[in-house]
Amino acid sequence: MKKRVLAMLGAAALAGAAFGMQGAAESPTKTIRFLSIWPETDPNVEVFLELTKEYNAQSDTQVELDVEVISNDAIQRQVKIYNASNDLPEMFIYPGGRAMQELIKADVNVNIQEEFEKLGIYDCIDRGAVSLLKLLEGNQDEEGLYELPLGMNLEGFWYNKQMFAEYGIEVPETWDDLFAACDTLLENGVTPIGVGGMQKWPITRLINAYLMRAAGPDALQKASIGEMDFLSPEFVEAAQVVQDMAEKGYFGDGYMTLENADAEEMLVTGQCGFIYDGSWIVGNLLNSEETNPLGEDVGFFNIPVLEGSEADQTAYSTNCGSTLVLSKANYDEAMADWCAFVFPKVGNWVMEHYGAMKGYAVTESMEEQPYYTQMVSDEFEKIQVASLFFEAFMDDETATVAKDNAQALCLGMMDAEAYFQSIADYNQKYMDAQ
């Protein structure tokens, strides 16, 4: 079901509503439709609502931000429907990778690099985010950027420091160490790893975590274009390891009924030892004692190394989350003026209100960084090689199969080789259609 909220945010507009604009000159208005997968209370939407208020306070043109909220699963279909009827919103959320590449080929996207350079604001986008987005778009060596970040995240394991200390668990450096930590927690009646199996991607991220250590940070990218085999031993081993983890009880009971938010809650309330998650968790860790009873006792460690592997062991799994597209068909001077005001302020606004990084430059330093913000910042400094999330180089059909079958894999309904065979089959179907 779709949900809409209008933000009519200007003194002139409010005065006009109160007095019927009798004898007054009406201010010009610009409606910006925003197709979102998040509600207006989410930071990814709230930032634009609040900065639009600031824009209207200093601009003759008054902007109405019209937010339409739909589910993440429906976003691609809805964008295609709007595009076919020449009714695309001014901006919308869209997944990266192959899905975005197809959108770019259809000439839907504003060239952000070109337009923001004209506006003199291209530097407001974090260089690391630009590099990641260009990698997802497949245009690392070309001019042009066709999407905007709404997150700059690294992924890894977040753990309960108190629990590790209580049971004498050292931070795992190898996968064998990680399995030993899981065994210790199980022996003490604690669920080792909280997993939001209902959302599926937390399972595929674990497969990817092992795979990037076994076969290299670009293994899935290479397999997607035929330079590696989806059925090579490293791929099958990665699926087998995660299936074994599930069968040993490392994910606890009922994990297929949990969302990732439930797993995060398990971590901070002492119901599990650790979780695999992205740095977007920091927003919740910083909120309050009510949402994070552990305070500063949540630690982070990068994906453990795999002894004997020749793959690069320095890589971090990174992503820019779902990204923001500006519609080329609806980009005009009023939209450009709004962009010029809003986007240079995004980094500072989100850092001030949420202590988080969204892929934009932060130019106003805080006197003291919040603990978890500083932790993530320090980890970013360590990144030598960036690897992307599991579905980054899959088309929509292949990604759906990968996620759906990840549940079947963990439930023992599919073996490891069959799992990657299904991905290989759908990937080949996509390649043949090109």
VENTA-V478365 format. One line per field, one symbol per residue. psi: psi as a letter, one per 30 degrees, with the letter a starting at -180 (. if undefined). A space follows every 50 residues. Layout:
psi=???
This chain:
psi=kkkkkkjjikeeeeeeeegggjglkkkklkkjkjjlgllffkefeeeeee feeeeffgkekkkjjjkkklleffeeeeeeeeefghhklellkklabeee eeeeeghekkjeeeefeefggfffkkeeeeeeeeeefgheglkkkglklg ljkllakkljeeeeeeghklkkfleeeeeeeeeeeefggkkekkkifefe efefeeeeeeeffeflfgeeeeefggflkfgleeeeeeeeeeeeeeffgf fakgffgkleeeeeeeefggflellkllfffeeeffdlfefiffbggklk klklljkfkflkgflkkllgaklkkkkefgjaeeeeeeeeeeeffeeeee eeffhlkgglkjfjklekkleeeeeeeeeeffkekklllegegkleeeee eeeefeeeefggfkleeeefeeeeeeeeeeeff.
